[in-house]
Amino acid sequence: MFNWEGVSEFVAVTETESFTAASKRLGISTAQVSRQISALEKRLSAKLFYRTTRKVSVTDVGRVYYQHCRQVLDGLDEAERAISNLQSSPQGKLKITAPITYGEGTLAPLINDFTLQYPELEVNLQLSNQKVDLIDEGYDLAIRLGQLEDSSMMAKRLGSRTQYVCASEKYLSTHGVPYSLSELNHHNCLQGTLDYWRFQENGKHRNIRIKGNLRCNSGHALTDAALKGLGIVQLPDYYVQEYIDNQQLIPLLTQFTESDDGIWALYPHNRHLSPKVRMLVDYLSEQLN
């Protein structure tokens, strides 16, 4: 079994380069630090420090031993923080960013419920379709939809969304039903921020360029246009699902529907994830799956 005696004293002396400073850090006498180091050197049969009246410096052997001891002590610190975090209740400020429509319709109600459970939280939810810099702007958490681009962040998949191509019966009865991707070229495709739609054909991803007489960066506006028979749209389920369910919109080209997009929680890379962020991410994952 590993003998811990002298290890904390050795690390403290190595980092402070002083027996006196190490004793102050540890809250023990300098004589006790010296005794523990001497006992450790005897046990290891190795000289760990060069000592002079003016300076204490670590030997090559001591430097190797320090690297391993530091890793062990860091691991113990991390274990204690993990246990402390598990027993802590979310509190303090929590700054979150999310897309506007998804945030308003789905995310905000869930965060409100979470805040009711933990009233010591102070939540700042900012809804924006602009991708903000989490670190520069002090965000604890971002909710992102679709394919992730930022690999510098930690990410957890919370759920998924389905992209539907759909149109009203009024439009289809006048212009016909497209049965192939190439037929979209003959239809009025209502555009959002992109001029292409995403599909999957024979197991491969395809982007199909579309055209139409209406472009808008609002999913609600495009949904309204589709309901009024202006054309065909491709939109996520949270815009059109209820209208598909009540048959006001008809799903099209379902055999080419791409695999579901992810709904992601992103947070700065931090091995000691705070209880407030960890618990909110777990809560959202449970609710959205």
Buried (B, 14 or more C-beta within 10 A) or exposed (E): EEEEEBBBBBBBBBBBEBBEBBBBBBEBEBEEBBEBBEBBBEEBEEEBBEEEEEEBEBBEBBEEBBEEBEEEBEEEEEEEBEEEBEEBEBBEEBBBBBBBBBBBEBBBEBBEEBBEEBEEBEBEBBBEEEEEEBEEEEBBBBBBBBEEEEEEBBBBEBBBBBBBBBBBEBBBEEBEBBEEBEEBEEBBBBBBEEEEBBBEBEEEEBEBEBEBEBBBEBBBEBBEBBBEBBBBBBBBBBBBBEBBEEEBBBEBBEEBBBEEBBBBBBBBEEEEBBBBBBBBBEBBBEBBE
